[in-house]
Amino acid sequence: MPTAEEISRMTVQDVMARWPATVQLFQQLHIVCPGCPISPFCTVQDAAVLHRLESLSLSVYQLVSQLTERLTD
């Protein structure tokens, strides 16, 4: 399980590919990372700064944690 720091350094595209449920999180936060042409190059931290959502990295980490817990149950 990656740490929050590791997730913040992953590209948005990698996060969405590895954990597809995160697409819904990005949409709920009203950011258009899904389908964005720079998502292959933009890290989660970059997206948080660009969209002024400092808690985005933590939110993604929390979602990934929940998904991982369900997968290991």
Contacts in CASP RR format, 6 or more apart in sequence:
PFRMAT RR
TARGET T0000
AUTHOR 0000-0000-0000
METHOD contacts of the structure
MODEL  1
MPTAEEISRMTVQDVMARWPATVQLFQQLHIVCPGCPISPFCTVQDAAVL
HRLESLSLSVYQLVSQLTERLTD
1 64 0 8 1.000
1 65 0 8 1.000
1 68 0 8 1.000
2 10 0 8 1.000
2 64 0 8 1.000
3 61 0 8 1.000
4 57 0 8 1.000
4 58 0 8 1.000
4 61 0 8 1.000
7 15 0 8 1.000
7 44 0 8 1.000
7 57 0 8 1.000
7 60 0 8 1.000
7 61 0 8 1.000
7 64 0 8 1.000
8 43 0 8 1.000
8 44 0 8 1.000
8 45 0 8 1.000
8 48 0 8 1.000
8 57 0 8 1.000
8 60 0 8 1.000
8 61 0 8 1.000
9 43 0 8 1.000
9 44 0 8 1.000
9 45 0 8 1.000
10 18 0 8 1.000
10 43 0 8 1.000
10 44 0 8 1.000
11 39 0 8 1.000
11 40 0 8 1.000
11 41 0 8 1.000
11 42 0 8 1.000
11 43 0 8 1.000
11 44 0 8 1.000
12 26 0 8 1.000
12 33 0 8 1.000
12 36 0 8 1.000
12 39 0 8 1.000
12 42 0 8 1.000
12 43 0 8 1.000
12 44 0 8 1.000
12 46 0 8 1.000
12 47 0 8 1.000
13 39 0 8 1.000
13 40 0 8 1.000
13 42 0 8 1.000
15 22 0 8 1.000
15 44 0 8 1.000
15 60 0 8 1.000
15 64 0 8 1.000
16 22 0 8 1.000
16 23 0 8 1.000
16 26 0 8 1.000
16 33 0 8 1.000
16 34 0 8 1.000
16 39 0 8 1.000
19 63 0 8 1.000
19 64 0 8 1.000
19 67 0 8 1.000
21 63 0 8 1.000
21 67 0 8 1.000
22 60 0 8 1.000
22 63 0 8 1.000
22 64 0 8 1.000
23 34 0 8 1.000
25 59 0 8 1.000
25 60 0 8 1.000
25 63 0 8 1.000
26 32 0 8 1.000
26 33 0 8 1.000
26 34 0 8 1.000
26 47 0 8 1.000
27 34 0 8 1.000
29 51 0 8 1.000
29 53 0 8 1.000
29 56 0 8 1.000
29 59 0 8 1.000
31 47 0 8 1.000
31 51 0 8 1.000
31 53 0 8 1.000
31 56 0 8 1.000
33 39 0 8 1.000
33 42 0 8 1.000
33 47 0 8 1.000
36 42 0 8 1.000
42 50 0 8 1.000
44 56 0 8 1.000
44 57 0 8 1.000
44 60 0 8 1.000
45 57 0 8 1.000
47 53 0 8 1.000
47 56 0 8 1.000
48 54 0 8 1.000
48 55 0 8 1.000
48 56 0 8 1.000
48 57 0 8 1.000
53 59 0 8 1.000
END
